Amino acid sequence: MANTRTRNDWTSEELYWRDHYQQRPYFEAGRDFDYYRPAYRFGFDARDRYEGDEWSDIESDLSRDWDDYKDRGRSTWQQVKDAVRDAWDRLTGER
């Protein structure tokens, strides 16, 4: 299937996550959307980089890449991997 997404799709995804992040099982009280936004964006971008791959095949690559992600703030992979996976799953239809 051809990739029909546009640059504006992140805007729609960001709005979705802004409205839903507090209902996700990994949400921690005291962490606002700005904490999770980089993880959602990272998962969103990963879908294009690893299109057609399974999460289990790319998780170690993403973990390594997270450490170099310029927008990650102070969060570690362990702190955000569930949010990254959530964004990935939403785009790949895994959930």
Disulfide bonds with the S-S distance in Angstrom:
none
